[in-house]
């Protein structure tokens, strides 16, 4: 009958188990670096950001004219 504590100690001290965690960390870092340096992703995000900025600018311009007209009318009414 094997000693469970001895088996656990052997598994913890084996170099293979120590390197298996490093392999997972290296794989994770490689996946992150592939994602961060993916030019197609950043180009797509840039187009989406440009679209949102243009859309927001258009909506602000559309809303600004009626607001200026209403403010001008209110200012004229206040002065009369």
DAUR-V511255 format. One record per residue. RES is the residue in three letters. SS is DSSP state (H for helix, E for strand, C for the rest). PHI is phi as a letter, one per 20 degrees, with the letter a starting at -180 (NA if undefined). PSI is psi in whole degrees, 0 to 359 (none if undefined). Layout:
# DAUR-V511255
res:RES ss:SS phi:PHI psi:PSI
res:RES ss:SS phi:PHI psi:PSI
This chain:
# DAUR-V511255
res:UNK ss:C phi:NA psi:131
res:UNK ss:C phi:e psi:151
res:UNK ss:C phi:e psi:119
res:UNK ss:H phi:f psi:326
res:UNK ss:H phi:f psi:321
res:UNK ss:H phi:f psi:320
res:UNK ss:H phi:f psi:318
res:UNK ss:H phi:f psi:317
res:UNK ss:H phi:f psi:318
res:UNK ss:H phi:f psi:320
res:UNK ss:H phi:f psi:321
res:UNK ss:H phi:f psi:326
res:UNK ss:H phi:e psi:355
res:UNK ss:C phi:f psi:141
res:UNK ss:H phi:f psi:334
res:UNK ss:H phi:f psi:316
res:UNK ss:H phi:f psi:330
res:UNK ss:H phi:f psi:325
res:UNK ss:H phi:e psi:340
res:UNK ss:H phi:f psi:325
res:UNK ss:H phi:f psi:323
res:UNK ss:H phi:f psi:325
res:UNK ss:H phi:f psi:319
res:UNK ss:H phi:f psi:320
res:UNK ss:H phi:f psi:316
res:UNK ss:H phi:f psi:321
res:UNK ss:H phi:f psi:320
res:UNK ss:H phi:f psi:316
res:UNK ss:H phi:f psi:323
res:UNK ss:H phi:f psi:320
res:UNK ss:H phi:f psi:321
res:UNK ss:H phi:f psi:317
res:UNK ss:H phi:f psi:324
res:UNK ss:H phi:f psi:323
res:UNK ss:H phi:f psi:317
res:UNK ss:H phi:f psi:328
res:UNK ss:C phi:d psi:19
res:UNK ss:C phi:e psi:106
res:UNK ss:H phi:f psi:326
res:UNK ss:H phi:f psi:322
res:UNK ss:H phi:f psi:314
res:UNK ss:H phi:f psi:324
res:UNK ss:H phi:f psi:318
res:UNK ss:H phi:f psi:317
res:UNK ss:H phi:f psi:325
res:UNK ss:H phi:f psi:317
res:UNK ss:H phi:f psi:320
res:UNK ss:H phi:f psi:317
res:UNK ss:H phi:f psi:318
res:UNK ss:H phi:f psi:318
res:UNK ss:H phi:f psi:318
res:UNK ss:H phi:f psi:320
res:UNK ss:H phi:f psi:316
res:UNK ss:H phi:f psi:321
res:UNK ss:H phi:f psi:315
res:UNK ss:H phi:f psi:319
res:UNK ss:H phi:f psi:319
res:UNK ss:H phi:f psi:318
res:UNK ss:H phi:f psi:320
res:UNK ss:H phi:f psi:320
res:UNK ss:H phi:f psi:321
res:UNK ss:H phi:f psi:320
res:UNK ss:H phi:e psi:337
res:UNK ss:H phi:f psi:321
res:UNK ss:H phi:f psi:310
res:UNK ss:H phi:f psi:327
res:UNK ss:H phi:f psi:317
res:UNK ss:H phi:f psi:320
res:UNK ss:H phi:f psi:317
res:UNK ss:H phi:f psi:322
res:UNK ss:H phi:f psi:320
res:UNK ss:H phi:f psi:319
res:UNK ss:H phi:f psi:319
res:UNK ss:H phi:f psi:323
res:UNK ss:H phi:f psi:319
res:UNK ss:H phi:f psi:318
res:UNK ss:H phi:f psi:325
res:UNK ss:H phi:f psi:328
res:UNK ss:H phi:f psi:337
res:UNK ss:C phi:e psi:none
